Amino acid sequence: MTTRISLIGIGVGNPEHLTLEAVRVINEASLILIPRKSVEKGDLADLRRQICADVLKNPATRLVEFDLPVREAAAPDYGAGVEAWHDDIAARWRQVLQAELPEGGEAALLVWGDPSLFDSTLRIAARLDVTVRVVPGITAIQGLTAAHAMVLNEIGQPFLVTTGRQLRAQGWPEGVDTLVVMLDAGCAFEVLDPEGVTIWWGAYLGMERQMIRAGTLADTGAEIRKIRAAARAEYGWIMDVYILRRQG
Amino acid sequence: MTTRISLIGIGVGNPEHLTLEAVRVINEASLILIPRKSVEKGDLADLRRQICADVLKNPATRLVEFDLPVREAAAPDYGAGVEAWHDDIAARWRQVLQAELPEGGEAALLVWGDPSLFDSTLRIAARLDVTVRVVPGITAIQGLTAAHAMVLNEIGQPFLVTTGRQLRAQGWPEGVDTLVVMLDAGCAFEVLDPEGVTIWWGAYLGMERQMIRAGTLADTGAEIRKIRAAARAEYGWIMDVYILRRQG
């Protein structure tokens, strides 16, 4: 009656980001969970379906789709709101697993990017009575650096990976000249003094509609704001990430 | 007469870390460069050979092996020493490309981990008159977090990726509670006050001999020092990475 869930990083947008390990583990699963996050991000569920259609050769593997609960964005306490949302998602998973794998077995879940990086899947899995295996995947950070053919760090120097929320609240942190900004719902870089700062930005990384821009924050920041608004209006959602570097 | 070099991230130690894109690009190359870094790390050249043996189906693709120049570790200025070493490596590449692809064409180089992360391949390629394409790969960081089935960041919180040298010189940096430490030739964590710090450590990630440990820095730090010394003595080299987290 043991269930194992394999959390499989699938990279960002490009079905060819899948690793050989991911392909193998997908084909070893009895059940693949396909959560539908929200209508706007329908593209992402489509990507998961496409990946399964492309690489799944095991006729015994079943796919099951289900809607995820939505986070209460208005919750007064951000941390508590996230915890409650993860509880709700875990309850949903539990329900699906009990219905579809009542005897236990091998389940798998395709995770955008990599399960270790600003992703809640591992925290949700920890709420269930299951064993967990992680298959690493290409992150949005590597999608961005590959698109720009750039090195993330300066030689021997550190970099900080942070969020739009943190950048907006605290400005440029002390002691580090390279920042990676993820989960930025707006353009948090606008709170910074752009003098001497370079930005490397990318949206829809790995997808056909991938957009990248790089340049001084002063010039390119303004351009990104426009591109971002237009793209969000056109596609209904946007997922982007960027690197900022200031002269040390 | 144009040459393109594809820098292909191959992940860390596990041939199954290879992405489908990496497999495709390997098979599109006319020439694959296999640099031999040093005798101690012979395992890594072996891994590259194994990967090519496993996935290369194009009979027209040629492999060429060559020895890399060695960095003068005793150079008084670290930065200048690295620059001179990269110049030497670029000269070696140029020589090999001129000999093997005199008419230009598609070359590829298999890069440990991902070309964006503490890797010099992109800086070396920039010294040549070639176009460069990057194929992202699984990094040691994702190898580590997958092995521990852990999330790297705390919810909404930043993390800093740094080096053993930086940690040793500067101690725990301000404003961040999670550190990823790479390129640590010793056990730089020993400079820290271990109180309230947890470590997640891994060596030879993705390989059959993979070792991981996690626990309080006070207890596990001492154990890691012993394991590390024994493993280095046994295999002649060690490559490890770790995450440190302190109570916020």
Interface residues (C-beta under 8 A of the other chain):
Chain A: L7 G9 G11 N14 P15 E16 H17 L18 T19 L20 E21 V23 R24 Y78 G79 V82 D114 P115 S116 L117 F118 D119 S120 L122 R123 V132 R133 V134 V135 P136 G137 I138 T139 I141 Q142 G143 T145 A146 A147 A149 M150 V151 L152 N153 I155 G156 Q157 P158 F159 L160 V161 T162 T163 R165 Q166 Q170 P173 E174 G175 V176 L183
Chain B: L7 G9 G11 N14 P15 E16 H17 L18 T19 L20 E21 V23 R24 Y78 G79 V82 D114 P115 S116 L117 F118 D119 S120 L122 R123 V132 R133 V134 V135 P136 G137 I138 T139 I141 Q142 G143 T145 A146 A147 A149 M150 V151 L152 N153 I155 G156 Q157 P158 F159 L160 V161 T162 T163 R165 Q166 Q170 P173 E174 G175 V176 L183
